């Protein structure tokens, strides 16, 4: 059994949050691809329409993940140099 100190545990939690945010951002991007190519909104189809409360919650969560993922831009820019 591996024990982590507080700072290591926090880093691990942030890593999981980063991965979840990126996955949801990719899912949102695929949904927009489907909308653009085929006029098919997968989120709306799954949740009962684009005005359904579940669809709105999903759209909000994906949007928040996009805002959260903005924090990756400086790291990517630094790697390019």
N, C-alpha and C positions, 0 to 999 in steps of 0.2 A: 504494500500500500504506500502510495506516494503522498506525502503531506506538503501542501503549498502554504507559503506565508501569505499574508494579506495582499501584498502587492502582486505576487505571482497569480493569485486567485483572481484579482481584478483584471489583470492582463488577459487571462484565459477567458473570463466573461466577456471582455471587449472583443476578443477574437471571435467568439461565437456570435455576438451581436453583429459584427462586421459581415460574417458569412451569411447570416440570416437576411440582413439588409440587402446584400448583393443578390442573393437568390430571389428575393421578392422583387427587386429592381429588374432582374432578367425576366421574370414571369410577366411583369408589367410591360416590358419592352416587346415580348413575344405577343402579348395581347394587342398592343398597338400595331404590330406587324400584321396580325390577322385582320384588324380593322382596316388598315390601309390597303391590303391586297385583296381581301375577300368581303369587306364590309361585314365581318362577323366578330362580334364582341363576346369572347369566351366568358369573361367575368359576368356579363349580363345574362348569358345563356345559363350559366351554372346557378346564378343567384335569383333568377326570376325576373329579370329586366334591369335596365340600367338605372331606373329610379327606385328600385327596391333598396331597403335600408342596408341589407347585407352587401349589395354591390357598392353602395356609397362608402361603407366601412372599408371594404377591400381597396377601393380607389384611394381613400384617405391614407390607409396604411402604406400602400405602394408609393404614394406621393411623399410621405414622411421619410420613407426609406431612401428616396431619391435625394431629398435634402440632406439626410444623414451621410449619404455616400459622397457628398461634395467634399468631405474631409479628406478623401483619398487623393484629390487633385494635387496638393503640394508634394505628396510623396511620389506620385507618378512623375511630376515635373522635375523633381530632384534626381530621379533615376535616369531621366533622359539626358542630363548634362554630363 
